[in-house]
Amino acid sequence: MRPFVHLAVRTAYSLRDGAIRPESLAAAVVNRGMDVVGVADHDGLYGAVRLARACARHGVRPILGASLALAEERGRPGWAHGRHGRVRPAGA
């Protein structure tokens, strides 16, 4: 089986979605045989320290990121007009 890494998990610290707590996430990653997890919460890194500590306790390497809302376009938070049309941050 090829190694797999989730790169856009949302934790309970995500302001728009996500429900899993950092400790539970780190334990779930280990239980599934993974040693790396990528978290990209919406609009901030509020849980980054707690996630890093939980991952360290479980021997998991965290990849931290955020999916940031740039502007609101016609009721669609997170979308903005860019030079090349509509754009969204990586991981959104």
Residue, then its C-alpha position, 0 to 999 in steps of 0.5 A: m500500500r502506498p503511504f497516504v497523508h491527509l493535507a487539508v484536515r479541519t480541526a475544531y479550531s477551524l472557524r467554518d467547519g471541522a469538529i475534531r480536537p487536536e488530541s483526537l486527531a493525533a490519536a486517529v492518525v496513529n491508529r490508521g498507521m500514518d505518521v504525518v497529518g496536514v491541517a489547514d483550518h479556516d481563517g487562522l492557526y488558533g489550534a496550531v500549538r495544541l496540535a503540535r503538542a498533541c502530535a509530539r505526544h503521539g509521534v506524528r509530524p504535523i504540517l500546519g496551514a490555513s485556508l484564508a478568506l480573501a474577500e466575499e464575492r456575491g455571498r461566497p465567503g473565501w472567494a476573491h477576484g484575482r488577475h486570472g479570475r476567481v481565486r481561492p487559497a490553497g487547501a480551500 
